[in-house]
């Protein structure tokens, strides 16, 4: 299935229990079967929360908005949630989420109290991606400043930060049953970090792509799906590092987002070609 969104999409997420998908557009609109005018500027980050009853979205207008899935009405809005444009949003626990902005600041929010729990001024450049290790309560983030950070949500401290890499880090996933962290970069190399040893990468996959790896989506403990600047979506094995096969493409336009449906039977992708593909 291919849907012409008509405008550039920035993020994608599937409903946690139903066959619904949402996308955030450059116009500030949310698309979910119905269209909601959510933000005055672009809608860069979207996630379903509250068991799929609401969609949370973040924007360069620095606001966070909760929208009711059934009615499209505003449930809550936090103005000036960040001092800079909100770029990423990730679910943590049932009642907490994290947001990252263009200045490298990460905030943790209680969605029930609608309040900020903690702030981590971790990076010097934009937060490009985040992922959460629920067993250890650690939030990992990549940044345009070329570093990977680990925030401990139990102690509310930045636990560690990697040395500067040679280029921007754009995406991150945790694999190998928590033993490895994989980061996509601007030059197309995948950096592999061993858990607990985050100062420098333990391995590099340099033959993946000459184009930036903008998006990573974990399939299982040994394989990931990569979305690249050239529009190619590929299945990639980790340790041993190998390209298994191409999965899809978006006419040479950069991939902005990848996501699985709740039953993992469908893969959704969005791109600068202004389409949402579900395969």
C-alpha positions in Angstrom: 0.0 0.0 0.0 1.3 3.5 -0.9 -0.3 6.7 0.4 0.5 10.1 -1.1 0.8 12.4 1.9 1.2 15.5 -0.3 3.8 17.0 2.0 7.1 16.0 3.5 6.7 13.5 6.4 9.1 13.6 9.4 8.0 10.7 11.6 5.9 7.5 11.6 4.3 5.3 14.3 1.9 2.4 14.4 -1.0 1.9 16.9 0.0 -0.6 19.6 -3.0 -2.9 19.1 -4.9 -1.9 15.9 -4.0 -1.5 12.2 -3.6 2.2 12.4 -0.6 4.3 11.4 0.2 8.0 11.9 2.6 10.4 10.3 3.8 13.9 11.2 4.1 16.3 8.3 6.2 19.4 7.7 3.0 21.5 7.7 2.4 20.7 11.4 -0.4 18.3 10.5 -0.9 14.7 11.9 -2.2 12.2 9.4 -4.3 9.3 10.8 -7.2 8.5 8.5 -8.2 12.0 9.4 -6.0 15.0 9.3 -5.4 17.1 12.4 -3.8 20.6 12.4 -1.6 20.0 15.4 1.3 22.5 15.3 2.0 25.9 13.9 5.3 24.6 12.5 6.4 21.2 11.2 5.5 18.0 13.1 8.8 16.2 13.5 8.0 13.5 16.0 4.9 11.3 16.7 4.2 8.4 19.0 1.1 6.6 20.2 0.6 6.8 24.0 -2.0 5.6 26.6 -2.5 2.2 24.9 -3.1 4.0 21.6 -5.8 6.3 22.8 -3.7 9.4 22.0 -0.9 10.6 19.8 1.9 12.6 21.2 3.7 15.0 18.8 6.6 17.4 19.0 7.4 20.4 16.8 10.0 23.1 16.1 7.5 25.5 17.7 8.8 23.9 21.0 5.4 22.5 22.0 4.3 19.0 22.8 0.7 18.1 21.9 -1.5 15.1 22.9 -4.3 14.4 20.3 -7.3 12.1 20.9 -7.1 9.3 18.3 -10.9 8.9 17.9 -11.9 12.6 17.7 -8.8 14.4 16.6 -9.3 16.9 19.4 -6.6 18.3 21.7 -6.2 16.4 24.9 -3.3 18.5 26.3 -0.6 20.9 25.0 2.6 21.9 26.7 3.9 25.2 25.2 7.6 26.0 25.4 8.4 22.5 26.4 11.9 23.0 25.1 14.0 26.1 24.4 14.8 24.8 20.9 13.0 22.8 18.2 11.9 19.3 19.3 13.4 16.8 17.0 12.8 13.3 18.6 10.3 11.6 20.8 10.4 8.1 22.3 8.2 6.1 24.7 9.8 5.0 27.9 7.5 3.4 30.5 3.7 3.3 30.5 3.6 6.9 31.9 6.8 8.5 30.7 8.3 9.7 27.4 11.5 11.4 26.4 12.0 14.3 24.0 15.2 15.6 22.4 15.7 19.0 20.8 18.0 20.8 18.3 20.3 22.1 21.1 21.1 18.6 22.4 18.8 18.8 25.4 16.8 15.7 26.5 13.8 15.9 28.7 11.8 13.1 30.5 8.1 13.7 30.9 5.3 12.2 33.1 2.4 11.9 30.7 -0.2 11.6 33.5 1.0 14.6 35.5 1.9 16.4 32.3 5.1 17.6 33.8 8.9 17.4 33.2 10.6 14.8 35.4 14.2 15.5 34.4 16.4 17.4 32.0 19.7 16.2 30.6 21.9 18.8 28.8 23.9 16.1 27.2 24.9 17.2 23.7 26.1 20.3 21.8 24.1 19.5 18.6 20.7 18.2 17.7 19.4 14.9 19.1 19.1 12.7 16.1 17.7 9.5 17.7 17.0 7.8 21.1 16.3 4.3 22.3 15.4 2.9 25.8 16.8 -0.1 27.7 13.9 -0.8 30.0 15.7 -3.5 32.1 18.4 -1.1 33.2 16.3 2.1 32.9 18.9 3.7 30.6 18.2 6.1 27.8 20.6 6.2 24.9 20.8 9.1 22.5 22.8 10.0 19.3 23.6 13.5 18.2 24.8 15.6 15.3 27.8 16.4 17.5 29.1 12.8 16.8 28.6 11.3 20.2 26.5 8.7 21.9 25.2 9.3 25.4 23.8 7.1 28.1 21.4 8.7 30.7 20.6 6.6 33.8 16.9 7.3 34.7 17.3 5.7 38.1 20.0 8.0 39.3 18.9 10.9 37.0 22.4 11.4 35.8 24.3 11.2 32.5 26.2 8.0 33.0 28.6 8.3 30.1 29.2 9.8 26.7 31.3 8.4 23.9 34.4 10.0 22.4 33.7 12.1 19.3 33.4 10.1 16.1 34.4 11.3 12.7 30.9 12.2 11.6 27.4 12.7 12.8 25.5 9.9 14.5 22.0 9.7 13.1 20.3 6.6 14.5 20.6 4.0 17.3 19.3 0.5 18.3 20.2 -2.0 21.0 20.9 -5.6 19.8 22.4 -9.0 20.7 20.2 -9.2 23.8 21.5 -5.9 25.1 25.2 -6.6 24.5 25.6 -4.3 21.5 24.5 -0.8 20.5 24.5 0.0 16.8 24.7 3.6 15.4 24.1 4.8 11.9 26.3 7.6 10.6 26.4 10.4 8.1 29.1 8.6 6.0 27.1 5.3 5.8 29.3 3.4 8.3 27.6 1.5 11.2 29.4 1.9 14.6 29.1 -1.0 17.0 29.5 -0.3 20.7 29.8 -3.0 23.4 27.4 -2.5 26.4 29.2 -0.8 29.3 32.1 0.3 27.1 30.7 3.3 25.3 33.8 5.5 25.1 34.8 4.1 21.7 33.2 1.7 19.2 34.3 -2.0 19.2 33.6 -2.6 15.5 32.7 -0.8 12.3 30.6 -2.0 9.3 32.2 0.2 6.6 30.8 -1.5 3.5 27.1 -0.9 4.1 26.5 2.2 2.0 28.2 5.3 0.7 25.1 7.2 1.8 24.1 8.2 5.3 22.2 5.7 7.4 19.4 7.9 8.6 17.1 5.3 10.2 17.6 2.0 12.0 14.8 -0.5 13.0 15.5 -3.7 14.9 14.0 -6.8 13.4 15.5 -9.3 15.9 18.7 -9.7 17.9 20.8 -10.4 14.8 19.3 -8.3 12.1 18.3 -4.7 11.5 16.5 -2.8 8.8 18.3 0.3 7.5 16.9 3.4 5.8 19.5 5.4 3.8 19.8 8.8 2.2 19.5 7.2 -1.3 16.0 5.9 -0.5 17.1 2.3 -0.1 15.7 0.1 2.7 17.8 -3.0 3.4 17.9 -6.0 5.7 21.3 -6.1 7.4 22.9 -8.8 9.6 25.1 -7.8 12.6 28.1 -9.9 13.8 28.6 -11.3 11.3 28.1 -7.9 9.5 26.5 -8.4 6.1 23.9 -7.0 3.7 21.3 -9.7 3.5 19.0 -8.1 0.8 17.2 -4.9 -0.2 13.6 -4.7 1.0 12.2 -1.6 -0.6 13.0 1.9 -2.0 11.6 5.4 -2.2 12.8 6.5 -5.7 16.2 7.7 -4.4 14.7 10.0 -1.8 16.0 9.9 1.8 14.2 7.7 4.3 12.8 9.7 7.2 11.2 6.9 9.3 10.6 3.2 9.6 8.2 1.3 11.9 6.5 -2.0 12.4 2.8 -2.6 12.8 1.8 -4.0 16.2 1.8 -7.6 14.9 5.0 -7.0 13.0 3.4 -8.2 9.8 3.8 -4.9 8.1 6.7 -2.4 7.6 5.9 1.2 7.3 8.3 3.7 5.7 8.2 7.5 5.0 10.5 9.4 2.7 11.2 12.8 1.1 9.1 11.6 -1.8 6.1 12.5 0.3 4.8 9.0 0.4 4.0 6.5 3.2 4.5 2.9 2.1 3.2 -0.1 4.0 4.6 -3.5 2.9 
